[in-house]
């Protein structure tokens, strides 16, 4: 597929293809299929959908897109040119959470099912999936993109950083407190859409150790009065990190580094980065 750049985007100079385990996954999905995933290997919103496709073993074709040089084929399907975009029998769909629900509806015979049978639990799943997108993801970006205000003192900068660190920790703790007591997944022994929605950010929490002095999740046994909640978070996070579909949709860490460097410097110009700077919701 030929991209047709009209201007040079400051974030466009990224590694062009998936690497590591994700490259092997891509290589097995190059043939035309009734379902096509327009994706960016680096994008956590893409990974949400990619996880579901891999878990459910739905036949699909993977097409790599540089979303900063939007090809005409993508813009025809999605005028905003964002990934993930799904083409199903010639018809487009986008917005990662919407696509996840669609895959459950259209492929009910492809196990596992990621929606609980109980209507109440299914509704709770939607509540907490929305919590991830509307609360956790913005907090993640506010922390990652934090830079002290011009003219701020060192102490003011430190306090600002602690504020956004505390916000993200608080959101993660809220999420963990709502999990099934035993787990390891949100609803118990098997993953659901809620888990897929947060997993891509959970495996990208390392960015805070690299650029922002650490996230601050307490080590085992160090959580004080919140130890039970943080123990539950750690159990969930281990399950995510060890999941085959998660590992096989991740690229080599070195290629994420320049992307997240721009976020950490608050110079990224993605729609998510711009929304964070402007105080807008997830675009």
Number of C-alpha atoms within 10 A of each C-alpha: 9 10 15 10 14 9 9 10 13 13 17 17 12 15 15 14 17 21 19 14 16 19 17 14 19 19 12 11 16 13 12 12 16 12 18 22 26 25 24 22 26 19 16 22 22 22 25 25 27 25 23 24 18 17 18 18 12 16 15 22 21 23 19 17 24 23 22 21 18 19 17 16 13 23 13 11 19 18 10 12 22 25 24 26 23 26 21 14 10 10 9 16 16 20 16 21 19 11 18 21 15 13 18 19 12 9 12 13 10 14 12 15 20 23 20 17 9 9 10 10 13 16 13 16 21 17 12 21 22 15 18 21 17 13 18 23 19 22 23 23 20 24 24 26 25 21 16 16 10 7 8 12 11 10 10 13 17 13 13 18 21 14 15 19 23 16 19 22 18 14 18 21 17 14 19 21 17 14 19 14 15 13 17 21 22 25 22 14 11 14 21 21 26 24 24 23 26 23 22 22 19 17 17 14 14 13 19 18 11 14 16 17 11 13 21 12 14 14 11 11 11 12 14 9 8 13 15 16 20 23 18 22 23 18 16 22 19 13 18 23 15 10 15 13 20 24 16 18 25 23 19 13 11 10 16 18 14 15 17 20 17 17 23 22 13 19 16 18 17 17 11 18 23 16 16 23 15 9 11 12 13 15 11
